[in-house]
Amino acid sequence: MGHPAGMAPRTLLRRRVVSAWGRLLREEEGVALVLAIISMLVLTIALTTVLFMTAAGARDAHRSNAGQKASALAESGINNALAVLNANYPGVTIYPGDSTLLPTRTTTYATGSVTWSGTLVNVPTNPAGWKWQWELAALGNVKNPTGPTAGDVVRRATAVVPVVIPDSTSVPPGTTSTDWIYGLNDVTFGQSVVVAAPVYAGHDLILANTSTISETIPASLTRPARPNRIAVGHNLSLVNPQNQVGHVNGTADPANDLAEIHVVNQCLSKNNPSPHACAWGATDKIWGVIHDNIIPPGYLTTPTLTCCSPIAWAAPADGASHPASPPSPSYMGFWYLNAGLGPKTPCATSSGTPPRFDTVSGTPDNTINQSAYLAGSPFDLTGASYSCTSADGQTKLAWDSTSRTLTIKGTVFIDGSARSTSGNAKYVGKGTIILSGRYSMDNNTALCVNLSGSTCDTSAPWDADTTALAIVADGIDPSTGNSVDIKKGNYQGLLLGNGNIDGSVSGTLIFGPMVSVYGSVNAGQSGTLQFPPITFAGSGTDGLTGPLPLPRLLPPIQFGGG
C-alpha cells in the first residue's frame, strides 16, 4: 500500500509517537491523587502516633508521680511505726516488750493513705544475736490518675527493728540489794570482821566474836566514801563486849555515827543481854545519826528469785523449794529462755568441754529440773580449759587453766549446779552465771578480780563497772538450807541464793554483796568486808533486784520496698 500523498513515512511515525506519549500523559493524571491520598494517610498515622505517644507519656508521668507519692506515703507509715516504738520503749513491759503496740491502722493524707503495722517476732536462730525483732510494713495508696477504672497505685515499705536486753542499766546506788549484805531472815557475822558495807536483815542481825559495823563505806573508783547504814527487821544482837555499830574508825560523835540505824524490835548487848528497847549510844554501843524502830517504806528494793513459769516445773533431786510464781514469766523461766548462753542459745563456737546448759544430751527439755548437772556432780567452772561463745559474740564463758583465768561476759544459764576447784583463779569481764542448782567452792580456792598469792587482793583497784561476776544459785540443800557454800575459799563478786549463803567457816573471805533472797547469810570472815557499788548490766542481772529487764531498741535496719 502506498503512503498518503505528500506525507513521508518518517513524519507519520513521529505523529504516532507523539500521539502515544500524549495518551500516556493523560493516563497519569490520577496518580497524583493517589500519591496525595497516601501522603495524607502517612501524615495522619504520624500525627496519631505523636498524639498517642504524648498521651501515653503524660499518663506515665502522672502514674510515676503517683508512684512516688505512694512510696512517700509508705515511708511515712514506717516512720509512724518507729515513732510509736520509740515512744513506748523501754516502757513498763519486760523484754521483749508489748507485742500489741502496732496493730494494723490506716492514716489518711491529702495525697492518699497509708496502712501500717508491726509484728514482734521471735528469731531464736538469728546469727546476728538478738532473739526478738519488730518487723514493720506499710502500704502507701494513691488514686490512679489515669482513670476511674484503673486500680490504685500501691507501694510497699518494710523495715526491721531489733529488740535487745540493755547492756547497762541506771539504778541509783544503794537502792538495790546488789549493794548490800542482805538476808530475808538472819544475817550473822561470827568472826573478827569489820563490815564496811550496808546490811539488811529481815529478821535478826547478830554480831559475834569481835565483829563490828563501820560507820563509813570506803571510797571506790567510782564513788567517794559515804556513811554506812543498817536495817533490822527484828532484833539487833551484840554478843560480846567488842561488838559495836559505829565509832569503829574514831570516837567523835556524830561524825562517826552511821547515817541510819533502823531496828524494828529490840536490842541485845553484852551490857544488857535480855531483849530490850535499844539504848542508842554507849550503853548498847550502837551509834547512828538517824535511829528508830521502823524501816521506811521503799527503803530497799526487795530481791526476788521466782521459778519457773513459763517453763514447766519439775521438782529437782535436792528438793529445792520456791515461793509461788508470780504471773508469767518467772525470773528463772525468763533467763532459761533469754540468757545469752543457755538452753535456748548454745555455743556457736567452742573448745574443750564447756558446760551443758540443759539435760545430759544438751537438748532443751523446757523444764527447769537441774538436768544438766545434779548437785552431787556439779560442773567445774575452773577445771580443764574450755571456751564457749554465742553467735553474736556478746556472751562468753571460758576458762584457761594455764593462765588460771575465767572469762565471763553476759548472762549464762546452766540447768544444774556448779563449783570452783582451782586453787588460785581470777576472772575478767562482767556477767552472771545463773544456776538452777547450787554453787560451792572447795577448800583453799580463790575466784577473784585481783589475786595476791592464794587470796583476793582487796587493796588493789576494783572497777565493778567493768569487772564483776554474779553467781545466782536457785537450788537448796535439803539438809542445810544452803544455796551457796564457801568453805575456806576466797570470792570477789556477788553471790545470790534462793536459800542460805554460808561462808561461816573461819578462813572464808567473801568480798562483795551476799544476798539470800529467802534465807540467811552467815559470814565467818575476818578483816574488812568492803566492796565497790555493784550495779550490774541489764544483760547480766537486772532481775536480781526486782523487775526483770526492760527491752531496748537497736536502730532500724533492712529497709525495703517495692
ZABAVO-333769 format. One record per residue (C-alpha): residue in one letter; x, y, z. Coordinates in pm, whole numbers, padded with zeros to 5 digits, always signed. Example, Ala and Ser with C-alpha at 12.3 -4.5 7.8 and 13.67 -1.06 7.14 Angstrom:
! residues 2
A+01230-00450+00780
S+01367-00106+00714
***
This chain:
! residues 562
M+00000+00000+00000
G+00136+00340-00078
H+00172+00634+00164
P-00069+00927+00164
A+00014+01189-00085
G+00265+01438+00033
M+00345+01254+00364
A+00672+01097+00408
P+00693+00778+00616
R+00918+00941+00884
T+00666+01212+00954
L+00392+00962+01003
L+00598+00772+01256
R+00668+01088+01452
R+00298+01162+01474
R+00224+00819+01606
V+00493+00852+01878
V+00363+01191+01989
S+00011+01055+01999
A+00117+00763+02216
W+00301+00993+02466
G+00003+01214+02490
R-00220+00924+02565
L+00023+00806+02839
L+00038+01151+02992
R-00339+01169+03004
E-00349+00829+03180
E-00106+00953+03469
E-00327+01241+03578
G-00491+01007+03851
V-00152+00909+04007
A-00113+01248+04171
L-00437+01198+04355
V-00324+00858+04478
L+00006+01000+04593
A-00171+01282+04771
I-00401+01040+04950
I-00106+00821+05054
S+00082+01125+05184
M-00218+01236+05385
L-00255+00887+05531
V+00109+00877+05635
L+00079+01219+05795
T-00238+01111+05976
I-00068+00799+06113
A+00234+01003+06221
L+00015+01260+06390
T-00192+00993+06558
T+00125+00824+06681
V+00258+01150+06816
L-00070+01220+06992
F-00080+00867+07134
M+00280+00879+07250
T+00225+01219+07403
A-00083+01098+07587
A+00095+00780+07699
G+00389+00984+07819
A+00157+01213+08010
R-00021+00914+08164
D+00311+00755+08252
A+00432+01079+08409
H+00114+01105+08614
R+00140+00741+08718
S+00509+00781+08801
N+00424+01082+09012
A+00151+00882+09183
G+00402+00603+09245
Q+00641+00848+09409
K+00360+00976+09626
A+00264+00618+09721
S+00628+00541+09809
A+00647+00854+10023
L+00326+00750+10199
A+00466+00401+10264
E+00781+00553+10412
S+00567+00778+10630
G+00391+00464+10757
I+00727+00317+10860
N+00812+00646+11030
N+00479+00633+11214
A+00557+00283+11338
L+00906+00387+11450
A+00758+00683+11636
V+00521+00451+11825
L+00804+00214+11917
N+01037+00492+12030
A+00762+00640+12245
N+00693+00306+12417
Y+01043+00168+12472
P+01173+00080+12721
G+00823+00125+12863
V+00697-00086+13152
T+00670-00429+12989
I+00962-00666+13035
Y+01174-00780+12743
P+01087-00805+12457
G+00809-00551+12518
D+00441-00507+12442
S+00352-00707+12131
T+00024-00515+12083
L+00181-00177+12012
L+00144-00186+11633
P-00191-00322+11517
T-00290-00255+11157
R-00410+00102+11115
T-00468+00343+10827
T-00366+00709+10816
T-00513+00942+10553
Y-00324+01234+10400
A-00405+01487+10127
T-00221+01279+09867
G-00358+00940+09965
S-00348+00695+10254
V-00107+00453+10421
T-00185+00131+10604
W+00090+00038+10851
S+00157-00221+11120
G+00428-00412+11305
T+00474-00763+11438
L+00701-00864+11728
V+00872-01179+11601
N+01089-01433+11781
V+01407-01516+11584
P+01586-01767+11811
T+01838-01879+11549
N+01927-01531+11431
P+02305-01527+11365
A+02318-01158+11448
G+02236-01246+11806
W+01913-01075+11904
K+01620-01309+11968
W+01335-01064+11905
Q+01267-00803+11641
W+00987-00582+11520
E+00901-00641+11154
L+00737-00326+11017
A+00529-00300+10698
A+00343-00013+10531
L+00136+00016+10211
G+00107+00360+10054
N-00207+00403+09841
V-00275+00678+09583
K-00571+00702+09341
N-00468+00613+08987
P-00464+00938+08782
T-00521+00756+08451
G-00889+00694+08501
P-01159+00576+08740
T-01142+00217+08614
A-00768+00179+08678
G-00650+00027+09005
D-00495+00243+09278
V-00119+00292+09278
V+00027+00099+09574
R+00383+00095+09707
R+00521-00113+09996
A+00790-00029+10254
T+00940-00258+10518
A+01196-00236+10799
V+01326-00440+11092
V+01391-00307+11442
P+01599-00539+11667
V+01498-00567+12034
V+01769-00647+12289
I+01823-00666+12663
P+02016-00349+12751
D+02389-00365+12812
S+02362-00127+13104
T+02106-00005+13348
S+02075+00309+13551
V+01999+00218+13912
P+02056+00466+14195
P+02339+00328+14412
G+02227+00183+14741
T+01867+00120+14638
T+01906-00243+14532
S+02027-00550+14717
T+02332-00577+14492
D+02487-00304+14708
W+02409-00477+15039
I+02464-00773+15264
Y+02104-00896+15258
G+01919-01181+15423
L+01544-01216+15435
N+01590-01397+15765
D+01908-01358+15975
V+02246-01207+15899
T+02534-01327+16119
F+02895-01208+16141
G+03084-01461+16352
Q+03449-01362+16334
S+03670-01054+16366
V+03533-00872+16064
V+03482-00501+16012
V+03171-00471+15797
A+03223-00164+15580
A+02905-00222+15378
P+02532-00167+15431
V+02342-00455+15596
Y+01976-00555+15574
A+01847-00836+15796
G+01482-00922+15756
H+01486-01086+16098
D+01789-01072+16334
L+02130-00912+16283
I+02386-01090+16501
L+02741-00970+16573
A+02964-01228+16744
N+03333-01275+16823
T+03483-00926+16765
S+03280-00824+16460
T+03184-00460+16416
I+03000-00246+16164
S+03190+00053+16038
E+03028+00392+16016
T+03187+00457+15676
I+03180+00280+15340
P+03526+00341+15191
A+03575+00526+14864
S+03585+00323+14542
L+03699+00403+14189
T+03351+00533+14105
R+03216+00672+14433
P+03357+00869+14726
A+03348+00746+15085
R+02998+00769+15231
P+02813+00699+15557
N+02703+00343+15626
R+02355+00222+15728
I+02176-00088+15856
A+01816-00208+15873
V+01698-00488+16105
G+01350-00634+16081
H+01355-00788+16430
N+01638-00783+16686
L+01991-00643+16682
S+02220-00866+16890
L+02574-00772+17001
V+02705-01084+17175
N+03047-00971+17302
P+03192-00654+17454
Q+03398-00592+17138
N+03091-00580+16917
Q+02970-00236+16818
V+02788-00049+16544
G+02959+00282+16459
H+03258+00456+16617
V+03482+00191+16464
N+03715+00434+16288
G+03704+00705+16552
T+03523+00828+16859
A+03390+01168+16754
D+03013+01196+16775
P+02818+01227+16549
A+03089+01232+16278
N+03150+00860+16334
D+02788+00756+16367
L+02620+00551+16098
A+02393+00754+15876
E+02092+00536+15963
I+02010+00255+16206
H+01660+00106+16183
V+01578-00170+16435
V+01213-00270+16429
N+01206-00469+16753
Q+01469-00477+17030
C+01840-00487+17105
L+02058-00730+17296
S+02410-00639+17407
K+02680-00762+17640
N+02584-00493+17888
N+02219-00596+17871
P+02177-00944+17716
S+01799-00952+17761
P+01587-00815+17475
H+01514-00450+17547
A+01439-00123+17378
C+01757-00020+17202
A+01971+00218+17409
W+02126+00431+17138
G+02483+00533+17212
A+02742+00397+17452
T+02506+00175+17655
D+02439-00072+17375
K+02735+00054+17167
I+02524+00149+16867
W+02562+00496+16718
G+02353+00638+16439
V+02258+00987+16327
I+01912+00855+16243
H+01795+00575+16472
D+01442+00449+16503
N+01216+00144+16513
I+01079+00142+16160
I+01223+00054+15821
P+01094+00327+15590
P+00867+00212+15306
G+01062+00163+14983
Y+01388+00167+15176
L+01533-00113+14965
T+01415-00291+14652
T+01344-00642+14777
P+01518-00907+14566
T+01319-01186+14406
L+01409-01527+14266
T+01097-01690+14130
C+01063-02013+13942
C+00956-02139+13694
S+00678-02018+13464
P+00670-02008+13164
I+00887-02319+13178
A+00728-02626+13336
W+00846-02702+13689
A+00980-03040+13788
A+01098-03093+14147
P+01479-03127+14146
A+01665-03401+14326
D+01781-03168+14602
G+01424-03080+14699
A+01463-02706+14646
S+01151-02512+14731
H+01031-02190+14578
P+00769-01929+14651
A+00459-01928+14440
S+00539-01797+14096
P+00403-01456+14001
P+00231-01404+13667
S+00441-01539+13381
P+00726-01524+13330
S+00929-01601+13639
Y+01288-01493+13692
M+01430-01839+13622
G+01191-01902+13335
F+01284-01571+13176
W+01657-01642+13179
Y+01608-02003+13071
L+01460-01856+12754
N+01669-01542+12711
A+02019-01594+12851
G+02296-01509+12606
L+02424-01864+12655
G+02178-02121+12781
P+01930-02393+12687
K+01788-02186+12401
T+02122-02036+12290
P+02401-02295+12272
C+02764-02227+12193
A+02823-02104+11839
T+03198-02160+11876
S+03357-02372+12145
S+03666-02560+12252
G+03739-02811+12524
T+03432-02927+12716
P+03218-02626+12804
P+02919-02675+13034
R+02597-02832+12919
F+02314-02586+12958
D+02029-02837+12977
T+01996-03218+13002
V+02278-03468+12965
S+02244-03455+12587
G+02228-03077+12585
T+01886-03079+12419
P+01641-02840+12588
D+01357-03017+12766
N+01176-02692+12852
T+01183-02790+13218
I+01395-02639+13494
N+01495-02955+13680
Q+01875-02948+13722
S+01901-03198+13439
A+02239-03071+13318
Y+02427-03119+13648
L+02282-03252+13972
A+02420-03117+14297
G+02624-03434+14350
S+02809-03390+14021
P+02836-03015+13958
F+03010-02858+13661
D+03362-02739+13749
L+03395-02378+13637
T+03772-02387+13691
G+03872-02740+13590
A+04004-02828+13243
S+04026-02548+12985
Y+03716-02473+12780
S+03554-02191+12587
C+03201-02114+12470
T+03089-01805+12274
S+02746-01705+12146
A+02674-01643+11778
D+02681-01266+11814
G+02993-01270+12031
Q+02815-01080+12308
T+02818-01365+12561
K+03114-01579+12659
L+03220-01823+12928
A+03574-01960+12916
W+03839-02098+13147
D+04212-02103+13068
S+04381-02345+13307
T+04726-02223+13204
S+04673-01857+13293
R+04411-01962+13551
T+04168-01705+13417
L+03789-01728+13393
T+03631-01506+13127
I+03269-01404+13175
K+03058-01181+12953
G+02681-01152+12961
T+02434-01397+13110
V+02487-01774+13122
F+02213-02013+13236
I+02302-02368+13346
D+02019-02601+13446
G+02215-02753+13732
S+02488-02695+13991
A+02846-02572+13962
R+03156-02537+14175
S+03506-02391+14167
T+03804-02618+14241
S+04108-02424+14120
G+04342-02309+14395
N+04411-01963+14254
A+04187-01819+13988
K+04098-01475+13867
Y+03823-01362+13637
V+03790-01095+13371
G+03477-00941+13222
K+03133-00873+13362
G+02833-01101+13372
T+02621-01353+13555
I+02612-01731+13589
I+02259-01844+13679
L+02227-02195+13822
S+01906-02384+13881
G+02113-02581+14132
R+02374-02483+14393
Y+02720-02326+14396
S+03017-02420+14611
M+03390-02357+14639
D+03641-02618+14753
N+03875-02551+15045
N+04164-02317+14973
T+04026-02198+14642
A+04003-01842+14513
L+03800-01672+14241
C+03890-01304+14241
V+03919-00988+14037
N+04268-00934+14180
L+04488-01205+14327
S+04756-01177+14593
G+04910-01519+14624
S+04620-01752+14701
T+04378-01487+14826
C+04181-01196+14686
D+04368-00867+14695
T+04108-00618+14813
S+04361-00337+14834
A+04403-00337+14454
P+04169-00113+14249
W+03843-00283+14151
D+03618-00119+13892
A+03295-00315+13925
D+03153-00136+13622
T+03392-00331+13401
T+03484-00642+13602
A+03228-00817+13819
L+03087-01169+13843
A+02748-01257+13988
I+02660-01617+14068
V+02292-01693+14121
A+02205-02027+14282
D+01839-02130+14287
G+01885-02480+14430
I+01875-02557+14804
D+02050-02830+15002
P+01762-03001+15186
S+01983-03083+15485
T+02129-02734+15541
G+01904-02495+15352
N+02213-02362+15172
S+02222-02244+14813
V+02584-02127+14834
D+02865-02292+15033
I+03206-02123+15058
K+03441-02306+15296
K+03784-02153+15344
G+03756-02004+14997
N+03804-01653+14860
Y+03541-01498+14639
Q+03518-01145+14497
G+03185-01054+14339
L+02814-01101+14403
L+02659-01416+14548
L+02281-01451+14538
G+02092-01757+14654
N+01738-01878+14690
G+01840-02026+15027
N+02124-01956+15268
I+02460-01804+15180
D+02700-01995+15406
G+03052-01861+15450
S+03064-01933+15823
V+03381-02142+15832
S+03680-01948+15964
G+03918-01863+15682
T+03641-01788+15434
L+03667-01447+15267
I+03384-01306+15057
F+03427-00957+14916
G+03103-00843+14764
P+02729-00844+14820
M+02584-01159+14975
V+02211-01185+14908
S+01991-01459+15048
V+01653-01398+14889
Y+01455-01628+15120
G+01711-01744+15377
S+02001-01624+15591
V+02357-01500+15545
N+02632-01635+15769
A+02973-01471+15716
G+03258-01603+15926
Q+03536-01396+15780
S+03799-01170+15930
G+03946-00845+15807
T+03742-00573+15639
L+03436-00663+15436
Q+03409-00394+15170
F+03331-00371+14802
P+03250-00108+14542
P+02891-00050+14430
I+02795-00337+14202
T+02515-00223+13972
F+02511-00496+13715
A+02437-00457+13347
G+02084-00536+13244
S+02216-00815+13025
G+02351-00972+13341
T+02136-00928+13644
D+01858-00670+13627
G+01613-00926+13756
L+01820-00992+14067
T+01679-00691+14242
G+01316-00699+14144
P+01166-00643+13800
L+01302-00832+13504
P+01484-00619+13246
L+01308-00379+13016
P+01396-00402+12647
R+01596-00165+12432
L+01561-00097+12059
L+01853-00101+11817
P+01847+00132+11513
P+01617+00013+11233
I+01774-00197+10957
Q+01685-00391+10641
F+01478-00118+10480
G+01296-00246+10175
G+01011-00160+09943
G+00852-00207+09608
***
